[in-house]
Amino acid sequence: MSIVLFWPPMNYEKGLEYDIPSLSMASLSKTLEENNFEVYIFDANFHFKSEEICEKPREILFKCIKIIEEINPEILGIGSWTLSMPFIADFLIKFKERNPEIQIILGGYNPTFLPGETLEKIPSVDFLVRGEGEYTLLELCKYLNGKSSKKLASIQGISYKNKKSGKIIHNKKRDLCKLDDLPLVDFENYINIEKIRKKIKPILMNSRGCIYSCNFCSIKGIWPYYRFFSSDKTIEQIKRLLDLYDIDRINFVDDNFFINPKRTRKLLENINGSFPDLKVGGDMRVENFSLEFMKKMKNRNMDYFFIGIDSIIPETLIFYGKTLKPLKYIQKVKKIINYIKKSDTHLDMGYILGAPNEIMSSFFETREFFRKIQKFKNIRIIPTIITVYPGTTLWRNYKEGKLKVYYIKNHLEISSFSGPYSEKYSKSISMVPTYYRIKNNVLNKMQLERELYKTVFVVFGDQLKNWNDDFTPILYQN
């Protein structure tokens, strides 16, 4: 049985060259391949330039359909982020009309957190995979292939509509697997691997999950508790990638690569001993930073960090659910900056704007913070605007009426993932949440948009366009 795993177009930033393959698609494909399925990965972002994806969305949609039809699989599995749902909805209407016999399986955030709504809004989907997908997808494909003794009702982690009654059925939730039981990952199942082999920059995860509970994050709904790959498994995995691809670095994209400093230090020692020329990067939380730890990392080929500092406003840190007391948290942020600016390490610093408690002085303080950092060439600020995504505490509070939002069509949008398919579904907060703002406790809509614009302008400068007729700033016109 042949299966196509499809990663939809997400690269809506013109001129941005896509070079990071999908780790989730690779892990799913290897699990299936180990069990004698014929698997192809079609990642649209490696097939089409960002200009094409932005300027010719309808054409790209039909090109995606044609590429999959040429492979002619029995099963089409689709991975998704929330912001890819508008494309997927349009794509599947046309795809299922032309290919009614192909089974459609959809996984990702909305299928996990809003399975009933997803099946209602996208009736072309046959099955949803909720949560961690490797073994759920494998069992479902075995069932569809007729090579499983299991009944559909016993396959944990799936949702679907009963074909006779139309009733939506949610099977029992699946327990998380042991990570070392998963196969080694590579990207050889990409349908255009020979064209992109020298271009791709693989990423890895040494763990899944997070122990923290930030209200804007949904990762605990996918992975409720923290698990590690063993050091031996990670070393073996890195060797596989180095043997296959022309790379000199690996970035670990764990939610927190440094959650256990002692373990991370030992792992980096092993990596350095096995691959002395390999550069390494990883994600860190402010809470885990220490000067002692960073000095020890200096000789471990660790030259890149991403740290989501999220805010320097005390009230906002409390709102986000940070575990450290605000003043201690902000002191740590300053220590991080002081350390990085004197080193040859590169830091990407995530910052979230638009919490409901932020006022004029909050934005002014944030802008001054950005301006001071701008002069350091090895520190890059990555601002985002707080968004109510399904599966987050913010989402639950919104659904319970504890958090107010409003729709704003012409708005400052600094995500490059909303794309040209969003407009049609813009009235659905679950599919296009970037069209919605959390209502500010003090500032009105116009004031909030102005302050967001002025603050983002410090980072992006002349990339921003001028005000439109409604005095609403626009970065990307969706």
Secondary structure, 3 states (H helix, E strand, C coil): CEEEEEECCCCCCCCCCCCCCCHHHHHHHHHHHCCCCEEEEEEHHHCCCHHHHHHCHHHHHHHHHHHHHHHCCCEEEECCCHHHHHHHHHHHHHHHHHCCCCEEEEECHHHHHCHHHHHHHCCCCCEEECCCCHHHHHHHHHHHCCCCCCCHHHCCCEEEECCCCCCEEECCCCCCCCHHHCCCCCCCCECCHHHHCCCCCCEECCEECCCCCCCCCCHHHHCCCCEECCHHHHHHHHHHHHHHCCCCEEEECCCCCCCCHHHHHHHHHHHHHHCCCCEEEEEECHHHCCHHHHHHHCCCCEEEEEEEEECCCHHHHHHHCCCCCHHHHHHHHHHHHHHHHCCCCEEEEEEEECCCCCCHHHHHHHHHHHHHHHCCCCEEEEEEECCCCCCCHHHHHHHCCCCCEEECCCCCCCCCCCCCCCHHHCCCCCCCHHHEEECCCCCCHHHHHHHHHHHHHHHHHHHCCCCCCCCCCCCCCC
